[in-house]
Amino acid sequence: MNSAFWRYTLILSVLFIFWSQIFVADGLLNQLTFNFALFYPLGFLVGYRPRLENLRAAYLAALLFNSLSYLIAGISGIPIESWTIVGLDFISLLVFLKVGMIIGRRAQVKE
């Protein structure tokens, strides 16, 4: 795995630690807002500095990070309320990551 993967995983970890103290309520809207706060900044960063390996590393880091968070929740005994929300969680991850990439690409300074 390249350094971009580890950099993106570190960014997601720091954002997760920061935002997890703020988003503590349950519910779909809260989960979508939390996903936006995590994955949009990563997408923006990848879109602002586009490279193919960064794109792949960002998707891999985001999907692995989200999967591991559910695995850790399951191991620690936190019940998953609805598998529908898990599916929507992964879909929103992909959507927010892509939207961040599009906005990041548009925010580039053209010289």
C-alpha positions in Angstrom: 0.0 0.0 0.0 1.3 3.4 -0.8 1.8 6.4 1.4 -1.5 8.1 0.2 -3.5 5.2 1.7 -1.9 5.7 5.1 -2.2 9.4 4.9 -5.9 9.2 4.1 -6.4 6.6 6.9 -4.7 9.0 9.3 -6.9 11.9 8.2 -10.0 9.8 8.6 -8.9 8.7 12.1 -8.3 12.3 13.2 -11.6 13.4 11.8 -13.3 10.5 13.4 -11.8 11.3 16.9 -12.8 14.9 16.5 -16.3 14.5 15.2 -17.3 11.4 17.3 -17.4 13.7 20.4 -20.0 15.9 18.7 -22.2 13.4 16.9 -23.4 11.2 19.7 -27.1 10.9 19.0 -28.6 8.0 17.0 -30.6 8.3 13.8 -30.2 8.4 10.1 -29.9 12.1 9.8 -27.1 12.2 12.4 -25.3 9.3 10.6 -25.5 11.1 7.3 -24.1 14.3 8.9 -21.3 12.4 10.5 -20.4 10.7 7.2 -20.4 14.2 5.5 -18.0 15.5 8.2 -15.7 12.5 7.7 -15.7 11.7 4.0 -16.3 15.1 2.3 -13.0 16.6 3.5 -11.2 13.5 2.2 -12.9 13.8 -1.1 -12.1 17.5 -1.4 -8.4 16.8 -0.7 -8.3 14.1 -3.3 -10.1 16.2 -5.9 -7.9 19.2 -5.2 -4.8 17.1 -5.9 -6.0 14.5 -8.4 -3.8 11.5 -9.1 -5.1 8.0 -10.1 -3.3 6.3 -7.2 -4.7 8.9 -4.8 -8.2 8.2 -6.1 -7.9 4.4 -5.5 -6.2 4.9 -2.1 -9.0 7.3 -1.0 -11.8 4.8 -1.9 -9.9 1.9 -0.3 -9.1 3.9 2.8 -12.7 5.1 3.2 -14.3 1.7 2.6 -11.8 -0.1 4.8 -12.2 2.5 7.6 -16.0 2.3 7.5 -15.9 -1.5 7.5 -13.5 -1.6 10.4 -15.7 0.8 12.4 -18.6 -1.7 12.1 -16.3 -4.6 12.9 -15.0 -2.9 16.0 -18.6 -2.0 17.0 -19.6 -5.6 16.6 -16.7 -6.9 18.6 -17.2 -4.5 21.4 -20.9 -5.5 21.7 -22.5 -2.4 20.3 -25.7 -3.6 18.5 -26.3 -2.6 14.9 -29.9 -1.3 14.9 -30.7 -1.6 11.3 -28.8 -3.2 8.3 -30.6 -0.7 6.1 -28.8 2.1 7.8 -25.5 0.2 7.3 -26.3 0.0 3.6 -27.2 3.7 3.4 -24.0 4.5 5.4 -21.8 2.9 2.7 -23.8 4.6 -0.1 -23.5 8.0 1.6 -19.8 7.4 2.0 -19.4 6.9 -1.7 -21.6 9.9 -2.5 -19.9 12.3 -0.1 -16.5 11.2 -1.2 -17.4 11.8 -4.9 -19.0 15.2 -4.2 -15.9 16.2 -2.3 -13.8 15.2 -5.2 -15.9 17.2 -7.7 -15.9 20.3 -5.5 -12.1 19.9 -4.8 -11.4 19.7 -8.6 -13.4 22.8 -9.2 -11.6 24.7 -6.4 -8.2 24.2 -8.0 -6.4 27.4 -8.8 -5.8 27.5 -12.6 -2.6 29.3 -13.4 
